[in-house]
Amino acid sequence: MATIQTTEPQNFDSDQHPISEKGKALRNLVEADLLDDRYATTTKRGLKNRHVQLMALGGTIGTGLFVGSGQALAIGGPASLLLGYIFISAMVYGLVTAIAEVGAYLPVHGGTMSYHGFRYVSRSMGFAMGYLYWYSLGILVPYEITAAGLVIGYWDQSGSINIAVWITIMMVVIIALNFMPVRIYGESEFWFAGVKIITLIGLLMVSFILFWGGGPNRQRLGFHYWNNPRPFNTYLTTGDSGRFVALLKCTVSSAIAFIFAPELIVISGGEMESPRRNVPRAARRYIYRLVFFYIFGVLAIGVICPSDASRLTKGDGTVNSSPFVIGIQNAGIPVLDHIVNAAVLTSAWSAGNSFLYMSSRSLYSLAMSGNAPHVFKTCNRWGVPYWAVSASACFSALAYLAVGNSSSIVFNWFINFTNTSGFISWICCSVVFFRFRKAVKAQGIEQPYKSKLQPYGVYFGLAGATLMALINGFTVFFPSEW
C-alpha cells in the first residue's frame, strides 16, 4: 500500500514537529484505515492522467448546459444568464480548489467527500453526506437517461418508437460500462468528453462566425439579441424588482449544469494513478472548463438565440428547447442542427455514465466507513464494487416515469430532487475543508497540495452555496405560483 500512504513519517516525529499523544493516535488511525484487511479486495488505480484531465474538463457536462441553459435564458435574458454563470463558476472554482487539498492529502480507496466528512468532522456528517451523494447522484442518472431519450425523439417526430425503447438502450449501455474495469470506464469517458469538448469548440466558432455575419443569411448578429428583445427580462413582477427576481431565478436554474461536478475529482482520486500529482493538476485546470465551456458558452448562446424564442419558453426539456439548435436553425444552416443533436445525445449519455460511477462509489465509501452493509464494499477481480453498482443502478428505472407521464414533468422532478442536495453538499464540503486545515495545522503536517486561493475561495463558495440553498424555490412565495 505504499502508493497510498505517501505522507512522510518524519512530519510526525521530526524535531521540528514533536509528536504528541494525539498525533500518535491520529497516525495509528490513518495506518489502520489504510492497511487493514478490508482492502483485500478493493478498487484499482486504473484511471490514467489523461482520463482524469478529460473527465475533469468534460465528464459531467450534460443537458444542463446544452438544454437547461435555454430555460434560464428565457427567464432572465442574456445578461442575467451570463451573470448567473459567472457567479456559479466563481463559487465552484473556490470549492474545487479547496476540496482538492483534502483529496490530494488522503487519496484512499472510497475516499469521497463523505469519507472525509466522517474523518474530519463527525461520523454523523459522514453518514448524512454519504447518503445525500448516493441518492442525489443516483437520481441524476435517470435525469440524463430521460434527456437522452427525448433527444433521440428529435429524429422521430412521429413518435413511432416508444421512448421506453431508447431509455432501455441507454440504461443497458451505461450500466454495462460501470461494470467494466475502471480503466475501460475511464477510456469511454475520455472519448465521450473529447466529443463534447470538440462540439463546444465548434459551437463557439459557429457563434463567432454568426456574430460577424458569416451565416448563410448574411445577417450580422453582433449583440442584436441583447437589445432586441432586451438584456434583462422580468419575471413574476414588473420593473426593476422583476429584473432582480429574474436574475435570482436564472442563477438558481443555472446551477443544475454544475451540480456535483467538483466532487468527481475527489471521488476519482482513489482510482487514479499518482493521485497526489494528478488531483491538484485537475483542480488547477478546472478554471479552463469553467471559463471556456460555461462562460463563453452562455455568451455565445446570448449572441445567436433570442430570449423570447417560442421554443425556449416551452421548457419541456427536449432538444427543440436547446438555444444552440434554435440559433443554428434561425441562421439557416442545414444539417448542423442534427450534428448538435447528436452531440447533446452524447453529452447526456456521458453525464449519466459519470453520475452512476459517482453514485456507486459513494455507496462503496459508506460501506468502507461502516455506514452501509459490508456487502457493498465487495469488489471483483477488476476492482469494481459490483454490489454498489447494482444498487445504484436501480435508480435508473425511474426514467420509465417518462413513459406514463409528461416528459417535461418528469424532467423537472429530477431537477428539483437534486438542486438543493447539491447546494447542501457544497456547504458540507466547505465545513470539511475548514476542519481539515485545522487538523493539519494542529499536527504540523505538510500538505502535498495547498491552493493559493484558499481559504478565501472557500469563504466565497460557502457564502454562495448557502445563499443558493436558501433562495432555491423562492418563487413559491409569489401568489401567481400558488
N, C-alpha and C positions, 0 to 999 in steps of 0.2 A: 504493500500500500504506500510505497514511498512517493508515488506520483501524487497522492492526495495530501499527505502530511508533509508539506514543504516549509512550514514555519520553523525557523532555526531554533533549537532548544536554548541556545545561548541568550536569546531575547528574554528568556525567563530567568536564567541563572547567572547572567554576567554580573560583573562588579558594578556596572553602570545601573542596572536594574535588579537589585537583590530580590530574590523571590520570597514572597510571603506565604503563609499557610493557605490563604485564599487563592494565591497564584498556583500553588501545588494542586489544590483541589480543582481549579479550572483546567490545568494541564491534564490531570488524570481523567477529567470528564471528556476532554477533547480526544485523548488517546482511546478511551473506552468506546466512544461513539465511532471512531474511525477504524478500530481494529477488532471489534467483537465479531462473533460468528454469524451475526445476522447478515453480514455482507458476503457470505459464502457464495450465494447466487445473487448477483446484483447487476445493475445496469452497466453497460460497457461504454468506454470512451471512444465512440465511433464517429463523432462529428469533427470534421477537419476544419481548419481555419477558414477555407473558402466557403464551407457550408454555413458557418456561424456568421460570417460577414454578410453574405447574401440574405440569410434569414433575418438578420438584424435590420437590413435595409428594406426588404420587401415581404418578410414572412407573413405578417398579419394584415397587409394591405388587402382589403376586400371590398365588399359592396358599400361599406360606409363612405369611402372616398368616391367611388365611381358612380354610385346611385344616391346614397344618402345625402351627399352634398347638394343634390338638386332640390330636395325638400327644404334644406336650410337656406338655399338661395332664394326660393320662393317666399320664405318667411321674412328674411331680413334684408335681401338685396345684396349686391356685390360687395359693397363696403362693409356691411355687417358680417358677411361671410368671411372676408379676408381678416378683419379684426378678430373674429372669433377663433379662427385657425391660428393666428399669431399668438393669441393668449394661451390657447391649449398647448401649442407647440413649445412655448417657453416653459410652461408648467411641467410638461412631460420631460423635457431635457433636464430640468432641475432635479427631477425624481430619478431619471435613469442613471445619471452620473453618481447619484447617492447610493442607490441600491447596488450598483456595480462594485462599489467599495466592499460591501458586505459579501457579495457573491465571489469576488476575487480572493478574499481572505480565507473563506472556507468553502471551496467548491466541491462539496461531498456529494455522493450519490443521494438523490432525493432531496437535495438542498434547495427547495423552493423558499419563497419568502415566508411561508407559513412555518417552515422548519426553523428559520432564523427568528421568527416571532416567538416560537417556543423557547429557543435558546437564550435570546437577549432580553425578552420582556417577561413573558409568563406562559405557562402551559395553556392557560385559558385562551390567550390571544392566538397562540399557535393552532389550537383546536378550531377556533372561530374562523381564522383566516384560511385554514386548510379546506374546510367545508364550503366556505364562501367561494374559493377558487374552483373547487371541484364542480359545484353545481352551476356556477356562472359561466365558466368556460365550456361546460357540457351543454348548456343552453345555446351558446353561440354556434355550436356545430349544426343543429337543425336550422338556425337562422341563416347560415351560409348555404346549407343544402337547399332550403326553400328558395333562396335567391337564385341559386344556380338553376333550379327547375324552371323558375319564371323567366330567366334569361334565355334558356333554350326555347321557351314558348315564343320568343321573338321570330323564330323561323317557322313556327307552326301556328299562324294566326287563327286558323280554323278550329284549333283545339282537337284535332283528330286523334292525337295521342294524349292519354290522360297524364296529368302531371305526376301521378304516383309512379309511373314508369321511370321518369327522369330522376325522381327522388331516390328510388331504389338503386339505380345505377350509381348515382353519386355516393350513396351510403356504402355500397359494397366496395367501391374503389378506395374511399377514404379510410374505412375500417381495415381493409386489407393492407394498405400502406403502413398503418400503425402497428400491424402485427409483424411486419418485416423487421430485420435488424436495423438499428438506428442509423447505420451508415446509408442504407437504402432510402430510409425516410429523409435523411439529410440530402441525399443526391436528388431525390424528387423535388424537395423544397428549393434546392439550388436552381434547378431548371424552371420551376414554377415562378420563383422570384425573378429570375432572369427575364422571363417573358413579360412579367408585369413592369419591370424597370424599362425594358425596351419599348413597351407600349406607351408608358407615361412620357418617355423621351419623345416618341413620335407625336403624341398628342400635344406636347408643349411646342414642338416645331410647327405643327399644323396651326396652332393658335397664333404663333408668331407670324406665320405667313398670312393668315386671315387678318391679323391686326394691321398689316401694311397693304391689304387689298390684293393679295395674291391668289384669291379663290377664283373659281370659275365665273362667278357673277361680278368680279372685279370691284366689289364693294369694300371700301377701306373702313374697317370697323373701328380701329382705334379704341377709345373709351366711350364709344357711342352709347352702349347699354348702361354706362354709369350715369349718363344724362337723360336717357330715354329708355326705360321709364324714370329711374331715379337711383341714386347710390344707396339710400337708406329707405327701406319700406316701413310702413306702420303695421302694427299687429294688435288686435283686440281693442285698441283705442286709437285716438287720433292725435295729431300734433307731435310735439317733442316727446311726450310720455309714450306715445305709440311707437315711436322710433326706438326709444330706450327699451321698451318691452320686447320689440322685435330683435334687438341686439342680444338681450339676455337669452331669449328663446333660441336664437340662431347659434349662440355659443354652446348652450347645453346640447342642442341637437348635433352639433359638430363633433362632440366628444365620442360618439359611437365609433368614429374612424380610428380612435386612439386607444380605446379601452383594452386593458391587459397586454398591450404591446410591449411596454418596458419590461414587464416581468418575464418575458420569453428569454431574455438574455441570461437572467439568473437561473431559470429553470434548466436551460440547456447547459449550464456550467458544469454539472455533474457528469455530462456525457460528451464533453468536447476534449480534444487534445490540448495540452498546455493551457488550462483554463486561467491561470494567473497572468498569462500574457494576453490571451485572446478575449477574455471578458472585458478588461479595460479598453482594449483596442476597439471592440464592437461598440462600447459605450461612447467613446470619443467620436467615432464616426457616425453616431446616431444623428448628429446635428445635420449631416448632409441629407439624410432621409427626410427630416422634418422640413428643412428649407426647400429642397429641390422638389420633393414629391407633393408635400401638403401645401405649403405656402405658395409656391409657383403654380401648383396645380389649380388651386382655387382662384388665383389671379387670372389664369388662363380661362377658367370657367366664366368669370365675370366679363371677360372680353368677348367670348364667342356666343354666349347664351343670355337672352333677356330674362330678367327675373319674373316677368309677367307671362311667360310662355305657358299656354294652357296645359301642356303635358307635364309641367312641373307641379302644378297645383293639385293634380290628382293624388299625389303621394301614395300611389298604390304599390310601390316597391318593384315595379317592372322596369326593364331597361328602357322603355319608352320615356321614363322619367329621368334618364341619365342626361345631365346637361351637356356632356360631350357629344352624345348621339344627336341631341337636338341642334347643337351648334353646327355639326357636320351636315345634317340634313338641310338646315337653313342656308348653308353656304352652297348647296347644290353639288356636293362632292359624291360621285357614285361609288358604290362598293365599300367605301371606307367605314360606313356605319356597321356593316356586317363584320368587318375586322375588329372594330371596337367591341362589338357584341361578344365575339369570341374571346377577346381579352378579358372582358368582365366575367365571363364564364370561368376562365382560368383563374382569375383572381378570387372568385367565390370558392372554387374548388380548393385552391391552395390554402386560403384562410381557414376553411373548415378542417383541413388536414392539420394545420398548426394548432388549432384550438382543441382538437381531440388529443393531440400529443400533450399539450399543456394540462388538460383536464386529467388524463390518466397519470401523469407524473405528479400531480397534486395529490391524488388518492394514494399513490405509491409513497409519497412523502409522509402522509398521515399514518400509513401503516408502519413506516420506519420509526416514527416517533411514538408509536404505541397508541395513537388516537383513532385507528381503524383496525378491523380484523387483520390478523397476521397473514391471511391468505393473499392479501393484495400486495404484499412485498415479494411474492414468489416470482422469480424470473426464469425464463427458459435459457437454453444454452447460448442464445443470441443476445441475452441481456434485456429481453423485452418483458416487462411486467404484465403478462398476458391476462391475468385476472383483473388487474386495474384497468387495462384497455377494454376488456369485455364489459365491465361495469359502467365505464364512462361512455361506451358506445351505445348504451341503452337510451341515452338522451336523444340520440339521433332519430329515434322513432317518432319523436314529437313533430318532425317535419311533415308527417302524414296528416296533421291537422289541417294543412292547406288543401287537402282533398275534399273535406266536407265543409269547410268554411271559406269565406272570402280570403284570398291570399294576402290582401292588404291588412286585414285584421290580424292574422297570424304573424305576419311580418313585424307589425308594431308591438305585438305581445312580447316577442323575443327581445326587442329593443328595450322595452320598459323593464323587463326582468334583469337586464344586465347593466344598464347605465348607472343606477345607484350603487350596485355592487362594485363597479369599477372605481367610483369615487371613494367609497369606503376602503377599498384595497389600497389606494394611493395614500390615504390618511394613515393607515396602519403601517405601510412601508416607511413613511416618514418617522413614525414613532420608533420602529425597529432600528432605523439608521441612527437616531439620537442615542439610543441605548447602546448600540454597537460602538459608536465613537467614545462614549463614556467608559465602556468596558476596556477597550484597547488602551485608552489613556491611563486608566487606573492600574493596569498591569504593565505599562511601559512597553507595549508590543509595537513593533514597526510594521505598518501596513504595506502589503505588496503594491497597492494602488491607492492613491489619495488624490481626489479631484481638486483642482484649484478653484472650482466653482463653489465648493462646499465650505461651510454649512449654509451659505446664503441662498444657494439654489434650492435647497430643500425647504427653506423657510417659505420661499415663494410658492413652491409646489404644494406644500401643506396648506397654505392660506387659500390657494386657488382651488384645491380639491375640496376643502371644507365649504367654500362658497358654492361650488357646483353641487355638492350634496344637499345643501340647504335650499337652493333655489330650484332644484330639479322637480318638475311637476308644479311649479308655482302658478301655472295658468288655471289651476282648479279654483283659485280664489276670484276669478272673473266670472260674473253671473252668466255671461254668454257661453261659458264652457260647462255649465252645470247640466 
